[in-house]
């Protein structure tokens, strides 16, 4: 019997990744393509969907070519993408403005307006402020500030929905995005029309794709012209996808209650499945059916993590950059090597990781990043270590809330960019005092997307089964109890920073927005 294959597509913040897998999780081919983000103003972030498509085409073509498999044997494709990346299209399915990227936090006033309604649907926001990252406030911002654009808009969707339409020609809205970022709740009857009416957003709701599709639902077949462009067969099934971090968790083997996933990249997300809903201050969710039907997805995350590391590399690493040029080595390897020589606590230097606002636990789009405690004795290596530590402290701030809410926390399965930095991984294990499990396939979202394709194609019964059958643990990083104790003082200093600076940062952000 011939082998059947699956294609997973992951749309991250700055790139597309595509992988070909079989039903056991074995990878046969991998490809990637990149795009750029523009930041027109402080707190803004936009991308061009046409650049997405060019990168996706390149990634899929490379994956198919490198796999060496017959395209006719690729039974299904599914996908994941960043969430709250909002796309606006006209009645010809053409984009009418750049997409508002998930990290765009311009819509703080609209988020406050939503919060002021007190609607029951706000339970998803963890009893705290509505995040300016979410899809509804962004759509409200466009309606208010770009009315001439809004008049041309026929479809408002999220990034996954856009890709489903590009592949199949069908318009759906993934329940992952609908529940996770637009307040949809299947347990409560679907769309919270009372909330949308309260903020005069019924005309926004009417522009969402009318069909809310379940994750793993077969939407249709790939369009013939698209199949030809990608190097696939037109008989390939297009299977409904979801949010990158949630799909990534499935790709790590976290598709049932009992484990949590730490998805690292431009941002960090801690997510998992619960058997019953939990609504808690400082966490998002629990989102009904947002990943696995019948379960509730819990979500806590940091807006800026890997993006801070990249920012540091580009702007504050002059000495390491020069050394990299001289030696031919990777600049991040040099930075990490030097940071490893700095003692725990970075000699009193603390970084607050709110460079694009805070997601959890404060949900504050007006907060901003800080380095404090600086002296003339501090070096580039101190700053870099403080940046890595600050990101770990931001994760621990979320982990502590999960502990308080009795969320199972025996271990975390980790994937993404941080897995390539051993120092950073050990920091995470030590700060959280938890073992980190590294899977054999660290690109969890790509594999998770292939799992959804496998379920849609009938190769696995459901996502928990696919997740168990298609994942394997490669390594476990154990925490150092002594190091954990050494980190505690700086963690407490980190945790005290936001409340001490919140008012001043809010004033400054409002001033910059008006400037």
C-alpha angles and dihedrals in degrees: 000000000000120000118255120215139205132211120216122191121195119192107198130177096278107011149025121237126192129190136184115216139169124228092272093058096255111150119225105172140008134191138172143190133187140220137183134251123215124208106199093175139004109296094011125117127176138174137190114241090208088062088052091056095049090052093047092052091051093046096049094044091052093046093051093045095048093045093060090210125139108259088222088066093057098098102183145002128210133171150199131206142178112285128236087028095136123206125196119202137175127231090279092056091252120140113248098194138005115288116260104239121226092252092056107113102176092117097074094126091050090049089052090050090054092048091051091063092071088210118172090242089071089081085092089066095068097249089293139094120313110256118245086218093072124103102243097056090048092053089048090052092055091047091052102038102030104035093157089057093045091054089061094049118107099161130038112185145146127258097265090051090052091054093047088055093047090053101039108017088235126121117224135147114224111235086226091066095033092055099031100048110008103047099250113156120184091192091057098046102276124273116035096230091176089064094046091049092048092059095038091248103129088111087057093049089050089057095056115099105274096225115073103202126204119237109268092023113141107240098182141281128308114269112258094236091048092048089054092049093049097041094246136125118262087229090068111120119235109220124196113258137194150205115331098234094045093047088045090057090055088049089056093053096262102127100120135046116281106061136058129214127220107204112194129192131100084341135019123239127185110198143156145151127273127196091219131025123271122193112189137161110256096027134081120232150328085219115199114240090340093141112000122022111250095021133092121232118222118201136191121163151159120236097212124035117114088025088062091052090051091046090051092049092051099043114020107031102083096137094047091044090055091048090049091054091049096047103029090235128136111270093222090054089054093047091049093047091053093043090055088064092058116089123249108280094036091251093293098319117135130187127199108209098213097115091138096025126276127290105183137049097003103030090210117155091182096059117102139195124277140189112195139170092049121165134175088259093065119101139195088270091054091053092049094048090047089052092053092044092048091054090051090049090052089054091047090052087062095040091057091057090050090052090052089053093051094245107163108262109171093128142344126230110217134200140162136052097336090064088073092061112070094188092054092047092052089048090055093048092048097044093049094036087224133121115251116218116210115203124219089244107046095184090084098171094055092049091043090054089051088052091055089049089051092054092046090050091050095246091122129028097229143341097272089054093046091047093052094045098044103045135074133180114239101181144354121217111206122210123245108232093203092052089048090058092048091054094052098085095051091044090056089048089051092050092050093051100076099052090045093052103029098100094046093047091049091052092049095047092049090049092051091048091054094043 
